[in-house]
Every structure is written in C-alpha cells, then in structure tokens.
C-alpha cells in the first residue's frame, strides 16, 4: 500500500449557486468582521441565486457570530 497520498477535502458548500462555502462565511465573520446577514450577502452573494440555501446561510452566519468575542458595553465610547 502506498503511504504517499494526500486526501483533499472539498469545502462544504452552503450556497451552490454562488459557490459560497462554510469556510468563506467563517472568513467573512472572523477575518473581515462582517456582523450582519445583509453585509454577508452583499460581500458573498450567498442566497441570491435560487434562494433555496437562505436558511442554511443564515444558520451558518448566526453560528459563526456566536463564536466571536463579545464587545464590552460602552467600550467604543470610553475615552481616557
């Protein structure tokens, strides 16, 4: 048996029409700071094709939002 092989996993597609993967949604939330579903859709075009993935896009987005660090209340308004 040959031990020199590589298993390549395809990204899990959430929106097939626009080729948006779970990894892309994670990147938008955690790297680019997307915080609204509207902004996610504008940036990725997810769920703008046939629309059948809209609930899956929403669910994946909301799940990723729960993984972000919560902001402290008023932290943006605190001045030294």
N, C-alpha and C positions, 0 to 999 in steps of 0.2 A: 504494500500500500504506500502511495506517495504522500509524504507528510508536508510537501511543499505546495500547498494550495491555500487560497485565500477565499474566505466566504465574504461575499459582498451583499450587504443588505440594502434593499431599496428603501428610501424614506417612505414613511407611512403617509400616503396622500389623504388629505382631508377634503380638498376640492380638486377633483379630476379635471374639470373644465379649464381651470386656470393654473393647474399644476402646483397647488399650494400644499406643502407638507406640514405635518405637525412640527417638524424641526424649524420650518420657516416661521410659523406662528410663535414658537418659543423664542426665536431670534428677535422677532419684532417686539415682543414684550420685554425680554430681559436685556437685549443689547441696545435696541433703538428706543426703548422707553414708551412704547405705544400703550396707552391706558384706556382707550375707548374702542368699542367694536367698530364704530364708524371710521376711525383712523386706520384700524387694521384693514378694513375693506378697501379704503382708499389707497393704501400702500400696496396691498397684495392682489386686489381684485377678487379675492375669495368670495364665493357665493354670488357672483354677478353673472355667471353663465346660466345654467339651467335652474340654479337655486335650490336643488334638492339637498345640498350639503349645509344649508344655512344653520340648522340646529347643531350640526357637528362642529361647524366653525365657531359658533357661539360657545358651545360647551368647552372646546379646547382652549379658547381665549380666556374664558372665565376661570378655568382650572389653572392656567398659567398665571393669571393675575393673583390668585391666592398664594402663589409661591413667591411673590415679590415682597420685599421688606416694607412693612407699613411705615408711612411717614408719621412723624410725631405731630400731634395737633399744634398748629401755630408755628411750626419750625421754620417755615418760609418767611414768616412775618417777624421773627425775632431779630432784633438789631442789637449789636453790642453797646 
